[in-house]
Amino acid sequence: MITKNIGNHTVVFYDSAEDLPIRKYQKVNKNLMIASQVGDTIADYETRQGKLITFLKKELPKEEAKEMQNQRQCFYNALEEYSPSSVALAQLVYSIDGIVYLGRDNVTLSQIIKKLDEIGFTKKESTNTVQAVKKKSKKSLDYNSLITFLTILLFLIVFGWKCVKLIWNIF
């Protein structure tokens, strides 16, 4: 867990996406993908505008259509003050001032975001927290991939290719 002290408030976050309950993990990933692929700020909207102009110049109608959809969604997110990255952050919250948040529904997530805002949790702190969790999760995934690779290699050396092929087909 990651503990952040903001003034006289204490916020505890899960420190790895792999430690989250399954549905929270799925929602974190979904919202981080929306944030990175669609956006929620005027700056994101302008980036989308530049991409759209590029696709128009290159006469790429499928890409133009997709970019226009993403641009419209980004604009909507900005107007509605909806931040997918804030929703992802809210999913990472374990507790605020000792109150544990287990819910995944929109009402609970909105309450968490509101509470973080009230205690002064900044955008910079939000970004740093999400990045720290992503970094630890990536290290964990990289480590697990390495262990899997080394296990297969060991089986290959000890038992030969036919055994490894048999095991691989089981999974």
Contacts in CASP RR format, 6 or more apart in sequence:
PFRMAT RR
TARGET T0000
AUTHOR 0000-0000-0000
METHOD contacts of the structure
MODEL  1
MITKNIGNHTVVFYDSAEDLPIRKYQKVNKNLMIASQVGDTIADYETRQG
KLITFLKKELPKEEAKEMQNQRQCFYNALEEYSPSSVALAQLVYSIDGIV
YLGRDNVTLSQIIKKLDEIGFTKKESTNTVQAVKKKSKKSLDYNSLITFL
TILLFLIVFGWKCVKLIWNIF
1 12 0 8 1.000
1 13 0 8 1.000
1 14 0 8 1.000
1 15 0 8 1.000
1 94 0 8 1.000
2 12 0 8 1.000
2 13 0 8 1.000
2 14 0 8 1.000
2 15 0 8 1.000
2 129 0 8 1.000
2 132 0 8 1.000
2 133 0 8 1.000
3 10 0 8 1.000
3 11 0 8 1.000
3 12 0 8 1.000
3 13 0 8 1.000
4 10 0 8 1.000
4 11 0 8 1.000
4 12 0 8 1.000
4 13 0 8 1.000
4 121 0 8 1.000
4 125 0 8 1.000
4 129 0 8 1.000
5 11 0 8 1.000
6 119 0 8 1.000
6 120 0 8 1.000
6 121 0 8 1.000
6 125 0 8 1.000
7 119 0 8 1.000
9 96 0 8 1.000
9 97 0 8 1.000
9 119 0 8 1.000
10 95 0 8 1.000
10 96 0 8 1.000
10 97 0 8 1.000
10 98 0 8 1.000
11 93 0 8 1.000
11 95 0 8 1.000
11 96 0 8 1.000
11 97 0 8 1.000
11 116 0 8 1.000
11 119 0 8 1.000
11 121 0 8 1.000
12 93 0 8 1.000
12 94 0 8 1.000
12 95 0 8 1.000
12 96 0 8 1.000
12 98 0 8 1.000
13 92 0 8 1.000
13 93 0 8 1.000
13 94 0 8 1.000
13 129 0 8 1.000
13 133 0 8 1.000
14 20 0 8 1.000
14 92 0 8 1.000
14 94 0 8 1.000
14 133 0 8 1.000
15 132 0 8 1.000
15 133 0 8 1.000
15 136 0 8 1.000
16 133 0 8 1.000
16 136 0 8 1.000
16 137 0 8 1.000
16 140 0 8 1.000
17 25 0 8 1.000
17 28 0 8 1.000
17 29 0 8 1.000
17 92 0 8 1.000
17 133 0 8 1.000
17 134 0 8 1.000
17 137 0 8 1.000
18 25 0 8 1.000
18 137 0 8 1.000
18 140 0 8 1.000
18 141 0 8 1.000
20 28 0 8 1.000
20 91 0 8 1.000
20 92 0 8 1.000
21 104 0 8 1.000
23 104 0 8 1.000
24 91 0 8 1.000
24 104 0 8 1.000
27 87 0 8 1.000
27 88 0 8 1.000
27 91 0 8 1.000
27 104 0 8 1.000
28 88 0 8 1.000
28 91 0 8 1.000
28 92 0 8 1.000
31 84 0 8 1.000
31 85 0 8 1.000
31 87 0 8 1.000
31 88 0 8 1.000
31 91 0 8 1.000
32 84 0 8 1.000
32 85 0 8 1.000
32 88 0 8 1.000
32 130 0 8 1.000
32 134 0 8 1.000
34 84 0 8 1.000
35 83 0 8 1.000
35 84 0 8 1.000
35 85 0 8 1.000
35 88 0 8 1.000
37 70 0 8 1.000
38 44 0 8 1.000
38 70 0 8 1.000
38 73 0 8 1.000
38 74 0 8 1.000
38 77 0 8 1.000
38 84 0 8 1.000
39 45 0 8 1.000
39 48 0 8 1.000
39 73 0 8 1.000
39 74 0 8 1.000
39 77 0 8 1.000
39 84 0 8 1.000
40 74 0 8 1.000
40 77 0 8 1.000
40 78 0 8 1.000
40 82 0 8 1.000
40 83 0 8 1.000
40 84 0 8 1.000
40 85 0 8 1.000
41 74 0 8 1.000
41 78 0 8 1.000
42 78 0 8 1.000
44 74 0 8 1.000
44 78 0 8 1.000
45 71 0 8 1.000
45 74 0 8 1.000
45 75 0 8 1.000
45 78 0 8 1.000
48 67 0 8 1.000
48 70 0 8 1.000
48 71 0 8 1.000
48 74 0 8 1.000
49 71 0 8 1.000
51 67 0 8 1.000
52 64 0 8 1.000
52 67 0 8 1.000
52 68 0 8 1.000
52 71 0 8 1.000
55 63 0 8 1.000
55 64 0 8 1.000
55 67 0 8 1.000
56 64 0 8 1.000
76 82 0 8 1.000
77 83 0 8 1.000
77 84 0 8 1.000
83 113 0 8 1.000
85 126 0 8 1.000
85 127 0 8 1.000
85 130 0 8 1.000
86 113 0 8 1.000
86 126 0 8 1.000
87 109 0 8 1.000
87 113 0 8 1.000
88 130 0 8 1.000
89 113 0 8 1.000
89 116 0 8 1.000
89 126 0 8 1.000
89 129 0 8 1.000
89 130 0 8 1.000
90 109 0 8 1.000
90 112 0 8 1.000
90 113 0 8 1.000
90 116 0 8 1.000
91 104 0 8 1.000
91 109 0 8 1.000
92 129 0 8 1.000
92 130 0 8 1.000
92 133 0 8 1.000
93 101 0 8 1.000
93 112 0 8 1.000
93 116 0 8 1.000
94 100 0 8 1.000
94 101 0 8 1.000
95 101 0 8 1.000
96 112 0 8 1.000
96 115 0 8 1.000
96 116 0 8 1.000
96 119 0 8 1.000
101 108 0 8 1.000
101 111 0 8 1.000
101 112 0 8 1.000
103 109 0 8 1.000
116 126 0 8 1.000
152 164 0 8 1.000
152 167 0 8 1.000
152 168 0 8 1.000
155 163 0 8 1.000
155 164 0 8 1.000
155 167 0 8 1.000
156 164 0 8 1.000
END
